[in-house]
Amino acid sequence: MFKHKHPYPPFIKNDTTKLIVGTLPPPRFSTGDLLEKDVDFCYGSYYNSLWFYIDKIHDLGLRYDNSKQAIEERKQFLIKHKIGVCDIVASCEREKIDASDLGMTNIILRDVIRYIKQYTSIDTVLFTGGNSKNGPEYFFRKHLKNYDLKLELVNNEIPRIHQFTMFHSKHRAQSRVIKTVSLTSASGSANRAIGSMKLYKELKSKYPSFTTFDFRVMQYKDFF
């Protein structure tokens, strides 16, 4: 049994407005066995990198290697755009050492709501995946129940948008409405789901060179 612990603490600043919430990086980020083009930071996997799309959207020219410079480039982008990262899984156990969300057992979640309460500028949560079992939105919904909160649907089109209302513990009249956006996962395993989407099929028919990469860039640019 492999004990898979999240290798990175939450990356949040006092002026953070958007919070990226995933599950946790592949096991090699916890064991230190990085690949040559991996970046030792949140979403640093060369084979499942949110940074490819952010790089494309902002034309950042990011490095993809194990250097400190590559880490710093990503941190500076997040700071500039007031984006934080707080994956929801603190640790889990795995029979098979891979990155499958479904392969996680004995899962311990981070208290994401505590961070949202602490950093009062946060108004948006960006899930790197939908509500499938053991995905970030799936865990977040379970997490909300501990606070007697729940997601309310705002927009059922992909990416689905929900919201929830947090009340100040001492003053019920004071509240914060937090928006959540369920982005299509950056994982290659999500390509099949993208291929079945009506919008993707329409765009692919109109523009034959349109790819699943282009689809994610189109979706992500509204939020990054």
SULMO-V929903 format. One line per field, one symbol per residue. phi: phi as a letter, one per 20 degrees, with the letter a starting at -180 (. if undefined). burial: + if it has 16 or more other ideal C-beta (glycine too) atoms within 10 Angstrom, else -. A space follows every 10 residues. Layout:
# SULMO-V929903
phi=???
burial=???
This chain:
# SULMO-V929903
phi=.eeddfecfg dcdfdgddcf cdeafggffe enefegdfdf agleffebdg fgffgffdle mfecaeffff ffgfffffff elddcbfeee abdcfdebdf ffeecledef efffffffdf efcbddeeqe efgmeffgff ffffffdlcb fdfdbeffff dcbbdddfge cffebcedec ceffgffffe fffffefgff ffffffcgef cfffffgfff ffcd
burial=---+-+++-+ ++---+-+++ +++++++-++ ---+---+++ +++++--+++ +++++++--- -+++-----+ +-++--++-- --+++++++- ++-+----+- +-++--+-++ -++-++--+- -+-+++++++ +--+++++++ +-++----+- +------+++ ++++-+---- -------+-+ +++++++--+ +-++-----+ --++------ -+-++++-++ ---+
